[in-house]
Amino acid sequence: MKYRVHRFDLRMTTDQSKLELFLNSLEGEVVAIIPNVTPVPATFVNFLLIVEKLG
């Protein structure tokens, strides 16, 4: 099996539709979505790593 890792930069409050379009455009199976959480000064997610399994 081959895997591809995508980095998806986002703002959690405004990019829901962009994330939905991106996920629906993937050809393989999504194995994991890993958020990068920043703890300081306020906790937020600034990007996601999305692992795609290619068939």
C-alpha positions as CSV (number, residue, x, y, z in Angstrom):
1,M,0.0,0.0,0.0
2,K,1.1,3.6,-0.7
3,Y,0.1,6.5,1.5
4,R,0.1,10.2,0.8
5,V,0.2,12.9,3.5
6,H,-1.5,16.2,2.8
7,R,-1.1,19.4,4.8
8,F,-4.3,21.5,4.9
9,D,-4.0,25.0,6.4
10,L,-7.2,26.3,7.9
11,R,-9.0,28.5,10.3
12,M,-11.4,26.4,12.2
13,T,-14.1,29.0,12.3
14,T,-14.3,29.8,8.5
15,D,-12.9,26.9,6.4
16,Q,-15.4,24.1,6.9
17,S,-16.6,24.2,3.3
18,K,-13.0,24.2,2.0
19,L,-12.2,21.2,4.1
20,E,-15.3,19.4,2.9
21,L,-14.4,20.1,-0.8
22,F,-10.8,18.9,-0.2
23,L,-11.9,15.7,1.5
24,N,-14.4,14.9,-1.3
25,S,-11.8,15.5,-4.0
26,L,-9.4,12.8,-2.6
27,E,-9.2,9.7,-4.7
28,G,-8.1,7.3,-1.9
29,E,-9.3,6.4,1.5
30,V,-8.8,8.8,4.4
31,V,-6.9,6.9,7.1
32,A,-6.3,9.7,9.7
33,I,-6.8,13.4,10.2
34,I,-4.2,14.8,12.6
35,P,-4.7,18.4,13.9
36,N,-1.8,20.7,14.8
37,V,-2.9,22.3,18.1
38,T,-1.1,25.5,19.2
39,P,-1.3,25.9,23.0
40,V,-0.1,29.6,23.3
41,P,-1.5,32.2,23.6
42,A,-4.9,30.7,22.8
43,T,-5.6,27.1,21.8
44,F,-6.5,26.7,18.1
45,V,-5.8,24.4,15.2
46,N,-3.8,26.0,12.4
47,F,-3.4,23.0,10.0
48,L,-4.4,19.4,9.6
49,L,-2.3,16.5,8.3
50,I,-4.5,14.2,6.3
51,V,-3.3,10.7,5.6
52,E,-4.7,9.2,2.4
53,K,-4.3,5.5,1.5
54,L,-3.9,5.0,-2.2
55,G,-5.3,1.9,-3.8
